[in-house]
Amino acid sequence: MSDEERMLKALEDMLQPSGFDVVVVCCSNLAAENYWQKRLEQTVKQVTGVDGVILAVHEDWNGGAGNGLGTLYAFQKACDKAAASPKALDLKKMVAGGASVALYHTAGKGTRLAPLPGAENNNKPGVKLPSLLSIEGSMQPLTVLEAVMRQTSSYASVRGGRISVFWGDQVFVPSTELKSSSHPADILAALRPMPTKEEWEAGQLHQYGLIAVDPRGDAVQLEKVTYDVAKEYLPPDIEQVGTSLGSFSVTGALMESLQAEFAKELVEKCECYDSDPHFWMPFTLKRENYVAVMGKKGTEASIAGSHYDRMLAFRTKFQPTGGMLGCVDVGQAAYWWDYGRLELYQQNNLHATEDGPSPDALRRFLQLHGAMRQQSNQLGDGVVVDPTSVVLNCRIAAGRVGPNCVLVNVTAPSVDVEGAILMNVTSTSPVAGKAGVLYNVVDESGSPLGADAVRADVFMPGKKLVVKSAMSIDGGKAWKEKLEGNEDSFEGVYKTNQKLDVSECVQLGMAAHAAAAAKIP
């Protein structure tokens, strides 16, 4: 079977009714927790095909727990929430009995994706994609988090008795077959045969977190090292090495043991530990190598050495022999659609309008294949739509949707656009332009609405902010700048949103769209 055939098979698996028994979503605050609890209870079956138990929780931690302690804490809070639910579920007992659990981390400011997360009132995983779901009688776009849930749902069939941890902003289609893991922990990576020094440098592997695997399937975690350092640190029988996706799974037994080991930290909620440097690296590296690697990250040798000794004692007690960490290969040919940066958001949405195996795979994943590329529309008789473009649930009286456009929930008297993305846009005036991104925009200015730059509207109690940018602007670098034409910086919008209830703001935005749409014949 070729890589392409395996990826098509993987896509079929994702689109079949198959999902985790329990879905845990770790949010940044209580308002986001409430939003996702309600939203996912309504959409989980549409997204994955099965009704899973939804447990949204939030991380109330001083300064952030890191994805290591954050995972332990999120699962602890999910257990408490499950026990307090009407069904009084015992989550740990369910896992011990073979239930599969997915845990999605959604925290982060989304600086590189600005200004779009601001338009979602800091609800970064709520950023919208071109696919439709039916929610409370209306057609609403799929969110990035829901896309990740759909993509990862196929892993449930081989993850019974495990907690699988995923990130909320990237979608991939593996070019390998799904396999179960026998290690207490495993991590996703795109593996290749151990490269030569020339191949290592040509592939710039020194820029990535890496996983190396020996003939027994035992994995070693490395962080951004040169070929010479890798050869020094790795066992001589390493057969494969690859870039880590960071996503991992652990058995119920390892989760409980880690929670017991870090019980003090989980109560005090002050430390910050990430899974790679604080769990997997001390599990898999020699002490002197671990101290050296952590030294490059700014950690004092005494602190790194003490932590290594702690994790060695833990490992010796938990599993005296055998590898702690395994690897699940996603394949070098895997399709990978990342929505974590504005330029990638644009590229990967427009990718659905292009020709080729990867765009076709993306359309299938988003359920846009064939005639579904244009659906649920009310278009005037004279509206011309290029066959390459994706047009979903739009009401447009006149004009032209040119090639390579993505329009979702657009209401306007006329449009003339090309290579543009319009996501949730209502304008009482004509919309025209090329290569821009309009996101959650309500425009009643009376002037034509341009679609050749970036604009995102932010709805708040009592006001609306219009935030402008350009594809050439990196939101991370311009985070603190007040760009021309804006009332505040991206950071300022973020801080204002922190005080607000995302569910309330979503309703305000929907009401504004409806009021403006009612004025359009």
Buried (B, 14 or more C-beta within 10 A) or exposed (E): EEBBEBBBBBBEBBBBEBBBBBBBBBBBBEBBBBBBBBBBBBBBBBBBBBEBBBBBBBBEBEEEBBBBBBBBBBBBBBBEBBEEEEEEBEBBEBBBEEBBBBBBBBBBBBBBBBBBBBBBBBBBBBBBBBBBBEBEEEBBBBBBBBBBBBBBBBBBBBBBBBBBBBBBBBBBBBBBEBEEBEBBBBBBBBBBEBBEEEEBEEBEBBEBBBBBBBEEBBBBBBBBBEBEBBBEBBEEEBEBBBBBBBBBBBBBBBBBBBBEBBEEBBEEBEBBBBBBBBBBBBBBBEEEBBBBBBEEEEBEEEEBBEBBEBBBEBBEEBBEEEBBBBBBBBBBBBBBBBBBBBEBBBBBBBBBBBEEEBBBBBBBBBBBEEEBBBBBBEBEEEBEBBEBBBBBBBBBBBBBBBEBBBBBBBBBBBBBBBBBBBBBBBBBBBBBBBBBBBBBBBBBEEEBBBBBBBBBBBBBEEEEBBBBBBBEBBBBEBBEEEBEEBEBBBBBBBEBBEEBBBBBBBEBBBEBBEEBBEEBE
